[in-house]
Amino acid sequence: MSERPAILNTDPQFRGWTKPGPLPDLDAGYDRLEDETVDALSGHFRIWQLRNGHRFSTDDILTAWYGTVCAPSPERALDLGSGLSSVAMTAAWRLRHVQFVTIEAQERSFALAQKSVRYNGLSDRFDMRLGDFRTDILGEDEKFDLIFGSPPYWPPENGVLSEHPQKVACRFEMRGDVADYATTAATHLTPGGLFACVFPGDQRERVEAAAAAAGLKIIRRKAVHFREGDPPRIDLYAMHLAQDLPDDFQTHFEEPLIIRRLDGSIDTAYAAIKLSFGFPP
């Protein structure tokens, strides 16, 4: 089925407030398959994803937010295991002049990301590569000021793999783990560059070990509680090369972020983050 997704470019979303940011590439042709949807990502940006496959999440939005907040004026950015490119495109919406390299091994996710990048008018800013980032897909001399990583969270033996194949590789460590992400990031960071990643709140020891082994230092960590009173579901990390920092530099543990309060309402801090990505108040 071929159709152009409907877009409301100028319609007010709330009390005359309109979504900010660049408009998508309306002149390009689009071929949307039966199992694909086109959904809001940030501002006017849209993302192509499978109806019943892997879909972008709050984890992705927060990873993009944390990296763009913590990074000191980047010029080149890299997204490892980029999946649907939700993190990279969200970051690109905030960082209008940054060039991106994305690396994804799944062909279907890569194809969907290509549609989204073209749709959002980002083709001239994105160098998209299909392959495993643990191979030589990156040149040794390629360096980046900002690197994103959303590693799969669990070893294969920790879950049921008989679900959608696209979901399996996004959730389980089929092509590397958090240590591989940290090692690759450390290899390709510029001096003073920042690695931003996300990982489950109950696996902090794995992230700390991966960072130390790769020669990275965690400079900031922010716990995220999806509901007030629950344990933190994920942690957001910002890391620099350890060699760039004083030996006695201490990690800053930030005030936790709460998504929803006990009464079900959105917390004001998260509402402000959403607003910063072009969502209606």
The 8 nearest C-alpha neighbors of each residue, nearest first, counted from 0:
[[1, 32, 31, 33, 2, 30, 29, 3],
 [2, 0, 30, 31, 29, 3, 32, 28],
 [3, 1, 30, 4, 31, 29, 0, 28],
 [2, 4, 29, 5, 1, 28, 30, 31],
 [5, 3, 2, 6, 37, 29, 31, 36],
 [4, 6, 3, 7, 2, 37, 8, 25],
 [7, 5, 8, 4, 43, 3, 23, 9],
 [6, 8, 10, 9, 5, 43, 11, 12],
 [9, 7, 6, 10, 43, 22, 18, 17],
 [8, 10, 7, 11, 17, 18, 12, 6],
 [9, 11, 7, 8, 12, 17, 15, 18],
 [12, 10, 17, 15, 16, 13, 9, 14],
 [11, 13, 17, 16, 279, 10, 15, 14],
 [12, 14, 16, 15, 11, 279, 280, 17],
 [15, 13, 16, 12, 11, 17, 279, 280],
 [14, 16, 11, 13, 17, 12, 10, 18],
 [17, 15, 13, 11, 14, 12, 18, 279],
 [18, 16, 11, 12, 19, 15, 9, 10],
 [17, 19, 42, 277, 43, 278, 16, 20],
 [20, 18, 42, 277, 17, 21, 43, 22],
 [19, 21, 42, 43, 22, 18, 92, 277],
 [22, 20, 23, 43, 19, 44, 42, 92],
 [21, 23, 43, 20, 24, 119, 8, 44],
 [24, 22, 119, 120, 118, 25, 44, 21],
 [23, 25, 120, 118, 26, 119, 27, 22],
 [24, 26, 27, 23, 118, 28, 22, 119],
 [25, 27, 24, 28, 23, 118, 29, 120],
 [28, 26, 25, 24, 29, 118, 117, 120],
 [29, 27, 26, 30, 3, 25, 2, 118],
 [30, 28, 3, 31, 2, 27, 1, 114],
 [29, 31, 1, 2, 32, 0, 28, 3],
 [32, 30, 1, 0, 35, 29, 2, 33],
 [31, 33, 35, 34, 0, 30, 1, 36],
 [32, 34, 35, 0, 31, 36, 50, 49],
 [33, 35, 50, 32, 49, 36, 51, 31],
 [36, 34, 49, 50, 32, 48, 33, 31],
 [35, 37, 48, 47, 50, 49, 38, 34],
 [38, 36, 47, 46, 45, 48, 35, 4],
 [37, 39, 45, 46, 36, 40, 47, 48],
 [38, 40, 45, 41, 44, 46, 37, 43],
 [41, 39, 45, 44, 46, 38, 42, 89],
 [42, 40, 44, 276, 277, 43, 39, 89],
 [41, 43, 277, 18, 44, 19, 20, 278],
 [44, 42, 22, 41, 18, 45, 20, 21],
 [43, 45, 41, 40, 42, 119, 39, 23],
 [46, 44, 39, 40, 38, 37, 43, 115],
 [47, 45, 115, 38, 37, 40, 48, 39],
 [46, 48, 37, 115, 111, 36, 38, 35],
 [49, 47, 36, 35, 54, 111, 46, 50],
 [48, 50, 35, 52, 51, 34, 36, 53],
 [49, 51, 35, 34, 36, 52, 48, 54],
 [52, 50, 49, 53, 34, 163, 54, 35],
 [53, 51, 49, 50, 166, 163, 165, 54],
 [52, 54, 166, 165, 49, 55, 51, 48],
 [55, 53, 48, 52, 56, 49, 50, 83],
 [54, 56, 85, 59, 53, 57, 83, 48],
 [57, 55, 58, 59, 54, 60, 85, 61],
 [56, 58, 60, 59, 61, 55, 62, 225],
 [57, 59, 56, 61, 60, 62, 197, 233],
 [60, 58, 62, 86, 57, 56, 61, 63],
 [59, 61, 57, 63, 62, 58, 64, 86],
 [60, 62, 64, 58, 63, 59, 65, 57],
 [63, 61, 59, 65, 64, 60, 58, 196],
 [64, 62, 90, 86, 60, 66, 61, 65],
 [63, 65, 61, 67, 62, 66, 68, 60],
 [66, 64, 68, 62, 67, 63, 61, 69],
 [65, 67, 195, 69, 63, 68, 64, 70],
 [66, 68, 64, 65, 70, 69, 63, 90],
 [67, 69, 65, 66, 70, 64, 71, 63],
 [70, 68, 66, 67, 65, 71, 237, 193],
 [69, 71, 67, 66, 193, 68, 72, 145],
 [70, 72, 73, 69, 192, 193, 144, 191],
 [73, 71, 70, 74, 144, 67, 94, 145],
 [74, 72, 144, 75, 71, 145, 70, 97],
 [73, 75, 97, 144, 98, 72, 76, 96],
 [76, 74, 98, 143, 97, 144, 73, 99],
 [77, 75, 145, 99, 143, 146, 144, 98],
 [76, 78, 146, 100, 99, 101, 147, 79],
 [77, 79, 147, 101, 81, 146, 148, 87],
 [80, 78, 81, 148, 102, 147, 101, 77],
 [81, 79, 103, 102, 82, 78, 148, 149],
 [80, 82, 84, 79, 103, 78, 102, 101],
 [83, 81, 84, 108, 103, 80, 109, 112],
 [82, 84, 112, 108, 85, 81, 111, 109],
 [85, 83, 81, 87, 82, 86, 112, 88],
 [84, 86, 88, 83, 87, 89, 55, 59],
 [87, 85, 63, 89, 59, 84, 88, 90],
 [86, 88, 90, 84, 89, 85, 91, 78],
 [89, 87, 91, 85, 90, 86, 84, 92],
 [90, 88, 92, 86, 91, 87, 85, 63],
 [89, 91, 87, 63, 93, 88, 92, 94],
 [92, 90, 88, 94, 93, 89, 95, 87],
 [91, 93, 89, 90, 94, 95, 88, 41],
 [94, 92, 90, 91, 95, 89, 276, 67],
 [95, 93, 91, 97, 92, 96, 90, 67],
 [94, 96, 91, 97, 93, 92, 90, 98],
 [97, 95, 94, 98, 74, 91, 124, 73],
 [96, 98, 74, 75, 94, 95, 99, 73],
 [97, 99, 124, 75, 76, 125, 74, 96],
 [100, 98, 76, 125, 77, 75, 124, 126],
 [99, 101, 126, 77, 127, 125, 76, 78],
 [102, 100, 78, 127, 77, 81, 128, 79],
 [101, 103, 128, 79, 80, 81, 129, 127],
 [104, 102, 80, 129, 81, 130, 82, 105],
 [103, 105, 130, 131, 129, 106, 102, 80],
 [106, 104, 108, 107, 103, 109, 82, 165],
 [105, 107, 109, 108, 110, 104, 129, 103],
 [108, 106, 110, 109, 105, 111, 165, 112],
 [107, 109, 111, 83, 105, 110, 82, 106],
 [108, 110, 106, 112, 107, 111, 105, 103],
 [111, 109, 113, 107, 112, 108, 106, 114],
 [110, 112, 108, 114, 113, 109, 47, 107],
 [111, 113, 83, 115, 109, 114, 110, 84],
 [112, 114, 110, 116, 111, 115, 117, 109],
 [115, 113, 111, 117, 112, 116, 118, 110],
 [114, 116, 118, 112, 46, 113, 117, 47],
 [117, 115, 121, 113, 119, 118, 114, 122],
 [116, 118, 120, 114, 122, 119, 115, 121],
 [117, 119, 115, 24, 116, 120, 23, 114],
 [120, 118, 23, 116, 117, 121, 44, 24],
 [119, 121, 24, 117, 23, 118, 122, 116],
 [120, 122, 116, 124, 119, 123, 117, 125],
 [123, 121, 125, 124, 117, 120, 116, 126],
 [122, 124, 121, 125, 120, 126, 98, 117],
 [125, 123, 98, 121, 122, 99, 126, 97],
 [126, 124, 99, 122, 123, 100, 127, 121],
 [125, 127, 100, 99, 101, 128, 124, 122],
 [128, 126, 101, 100, 125, 102, 129, 113],
 [129, 127, 102, 101, 130, 126, 103, 100],
 [130, 128, 103, 104, 102, 109, 127, 106],
 [129, 131, 104, 103, 128, 132, 102, 136],
 [130, 132, 104, 133, 134, 103, 102, 136],
 [131, 133, 134, 136, 102, 130, 79, 137],
 [134, 132, 131, 135, 183, 179, 136, 175],
 [133, 135, 132, 136, 131, 137, 130, 138],
 [136, 134, 137, 138, 133, 132, 139, 131],
 [135, 137, 134, 132, 138, 130, 131, 128],
 [138, 136, 135, 139, 141, 132, 134, 140],
 [137, 139, 141, 140, 135, 136, 142, 187],
 [138, 140, 141, 137, 187, 186, 135, 142],
 [139, 141, 138, 142, 187, 137, 186, 143],
 [142, 140, 138, 139, 187, 137, 143, 188],
 [141, 143, 187, 188, 189, 140, 144, 75],
 [144, 142, 188, 75, 76, 145, 189, 187],
 [143, 145, 192, 73, 189, 75, 76, 188],
 [144, 146, 76, 193, 143, 192, 194, 73],
 [147, 145, 77, 194, 76, 78, 195, 193],
 [148, 146, 78, 195, 196, 194, 77, 79],
 [147, 149, 196, 79, 150, 78, 195, 180],
 [150, 148, 197, 196, 151, 147, 80, 198],
 [151, 149, 177, 148, 152, 176, 180, 198],
 [152, 150, 170, 171, 169, 172, 153, 149],
 [151, 153, 170, 171, 150, 198, 199, 172],
 [152, 154, 171, 172, 151, 157, 155, 170],
 [153, 155, 172, 171, 156, 157, 152, 158],
 [156, 154, 171, 157, 172, 158, 153, 173],
 [155, 157, 154, 158, 159, 153, 160, 171],
 [158, 156, 155, 154, 153, 159, 171, 160],
 [157, 159, 156, 155, 160, 153, 154, 171],
 [158, 160, 161, 157, 162, 156, 155, 167],
 [161, 159, 162, 167, 158, 155, 164, 163],
 [160, 162, 159, 163, 164, 167, 158, 166],
 [163, 161, 160, 164, 167, 166, 159, 165],
 [162, 164, 166, 165, 52, 167, 161, 51],
 [165, 163, 167, 166, 162, 168, 161, 52],
 [164, 166, 163, 167, 168, 53, 52, 169],
 [165, 167, 53, 169, 163, 164, 168, 52],
 [166, 168, 164, 170, 169, 165, 171, 160],
 [169, 167, 171, 170, 166, 173, 165, 172],
 [170, 168, 166, 151, 167, 171, 165, 53],
 [169, 171, 151, 167, 168, 152, 166, 153],
 [172, 170, 153, 151, 155, 168, 154, 167],
 [173, 171, 154, 176, 151, 175, 174, 153],
 [172, 174, 168, 171, 175, 155, 154, 167],
 [175, 173, 172, 176, 131, 168, 133, 104],
 [176, 174, 172, 179, 173, 177, 180, 178],
 [175, 177, 179, 178, 172, 150, 180, 151],
 [176, 178, 180, 179, 150, 181, 209, 206],
 [177, 179, 209, 181, 176, 180, 182, 210],
 [180, 178, 182, 176, 177, 181, 175, 183],
 [179, 181, 177, 183, 178, 182, 184, 148],
 [180, 182, 184, 178, 179, 183, 210, 213],
 [183, 181, 213, 179, 185, 184, 180, 178],
 [184, 182, 186, 180, 185, 181, 179, 187],
 [183, 185, 181, 187, 186, 182, 188, 180],
 [184, 186, 182, 183, 188, 187, 181, 213],
 [187, 185, 183, 184, 188, 182, 139, 142],
 [186, 188, 142, 184, 185, 143, 141, 183],
 [189, 187, 143, 192, 142, 185, 184, 186],
 [188, 190, 192, 142, 144, 143, 191, 187],
 [191, 189, 192, 188, 243, 240, 144, 239],
 [190, 192, 189, 243, 239, 193, 240, 144],
 [193, 191, 144, 189, 188, 190, 145, 239],
 [192, 194, 145, 239, 238, 70, 144, 146],
 [193, 195, 146, 238, 237, 147, 145, 239],
 [196, 194, 237, 147, 66, 236, 146, 148],
 [195, 197, 148, 236, 149, 147, 235, 62],
 [196, 198, 235, 149, 234, 236, 62, 233],
 [197, 199, 233, 234, 200, 152, 196, 235],
 [200, 198, 233, 201, 202, 232, 234, 152],
 [199, 201, 233, 232, 234, 231, 202, 203],
 [200, 202, 199, 203, 232, 231, 233, 204],
 [203, 201, 204, 200, 199, 205, 206, 198],
 [202, 204, 206, 205, 201, 200, 207, 199],
 [203, 205, 207, 206, 202, 208, 201, 209],
 [206, 204, 208, 203, 207, 202, 209, 177],
 [207, 205, 209, 203, 208, 204, 210, 177],
 [206, 208, 204, 210, 209, 205, 211, 203],
 [207, 209, 205, 211, 206, 210, 204, 212],
 [210, 208, 178, 206, 212, 207, 211, 205],
 [209, 211, 215, 207, 213, 208, 212, 181],
 [212, 210, 208, 214, 213, 209, 215, 207],
 [211, 213, 209, 210, 214, 208, 215, 182],
 [214, 212, 182, 210, 211, 215, 181, 209],
 [213, 215, 211, 212, 241, 240, 210, 185],
 [216, 214, 240, 210, 241, 213, 211, 239],
 [215, 217, 241, 238, 239, 240, 218, 210],
 [218, 216, 238, 219, 250, 237, 215, 239],
 [217, 219, 250, 238, 237, 251, 216, 239],
 [220, 218, 251, 237, 250, 217, 236, 252],
 [221, 219, 236, 252, 235, 253, 251, 237],
 [220, 222, 235, 253, 234, 255, 252, 223],
 [221, 223, 234, 255, 231, 233, 256, 235],
 [224, 222, 256, 231, 233, 255, 234, 257],
 [225, 223, 231, 257, 226, 232, 256, 258],
 [224, 226, 258, 257, 259, 223, 232, 227],
 [227, 225, 259, 224, 229, 258, 260, 228],
 [226, 228, 260, 261, 229, 257, 259, 224],
 [227, 229, 226, 230, 261, 224, 260, 231],
 [230, 228, 227, 226, 224, 231, 225, 232],
 [229, 231, 232, 224, 228, 200, 226, 227],
 [232, 230, 224, 223, 200, 233, 222, 229],
 [233, 231, 200, 199, 224, 223, 230, 225],
 [234, 232, 199, 200, 223, 198, 231, 222],
 [233, 235, 222, 200, 221, 198, 197, 223],
 [236, 234, 197, 221, 220, 196, 222, 62],
 [237, 235, 220, 196, 195, 219, 197, 234],
 [236, 238, 195, 219, 194, 218, 217, 220],
 [239, 237, 217, 194, 216, 218, 193, 215],
 [240, 238, 193, 216, 215, 241, 192, 194],
 [239, 241, 215, 242, 243, 216, 214, 185],
 [240, 242, 215, 216, 243, 244, 214, 239],
 [241, 243, 240, 244, 214, 245, 215, 246],
 [244, 242, 241, 240, 191, 190, 239, 245],
 [245, 243, 241, 242, 246, 248, 240, 239],
 [246, 244, 248, 247, 243, 242, 241, 249],
 [245, 247, 248, 244, 241, 242, 249, 243],
 [246, 248, 245, 249, 244, 250, 241, 216],
 [249, 247, 245, 246, 244, 250, 218, 216],
 [250, 248, 247, 251, 218, 217, 246, 216],
 [251, 249, 218, 219, 217, 252, 248, 220],
 [250, 252, 219, 218, 253, 249, 220, 217],
 [253, 251, 220, 219, 250, 221, 254, 222],
 [254, 252, 221, 251, 220, 255, 219, 222],
 [253, 255, 256, 221, 252, 222, 220, 223],
 [256, 254, 222, 221, 223, 253, 257, 224],
 [255, 257, 223, 224, 222, 258, 254, 268],
 [258, 256, 224, 225, 259, 223, 227, 266],
 [257, 259, 225, 266, 269, 265, 226, 224],
 [260, 258, 265, 226, 266, 264, 263, 257],
 [259, 261, 227, 263, 264, 262, 226, 266],
 [260, 262, 263, 227, 259, 226, 264, 228],
 [261, 263, 260, 264, 259, 265, 227, 226],
 [264, 262, 260, 261, 259, 265, 226, 266],
 [265, 263, 260, 259, 262, 266, 261, 258],
 [264, 266, 259, 258, 260, 267, 270, 263],
 [267, 265, 259, 269, 268, 258, 260, 257],
 [266, 268, 270, 269, 271, 265, 258, 272],
 [269, 267, 271, 270, 266, 272, 256, 257],
 [268, 270, 272, 271, 266, 267, 258, 273],
 [271, 269, 267, 273, 268, 272, 274, 266],
 [270, 272, 274, 268, 269, 273, 267, 275],
 [273, 271, 269, 275, 274, 270, 268, 276],
 [274, 272, 270, 276, 275, 271, 278, 269],
 [273, 275, 278, 271, 277, 276, 272, 280],
 [274, 276, 272, 273, 277, 271, 278, 93],
 [277, 275, 41, 273, 274, 278, 42, 272],
 [276, 278, 42, 274, 41, 18, 275, 19],
 [277, 279, 274, 273, 276, 42, 280, 41],
 [280, 278, 12, 13, 274, 277, 18, 16],
 [279, 274, 278, 270, 13, 273, 271, 16]]
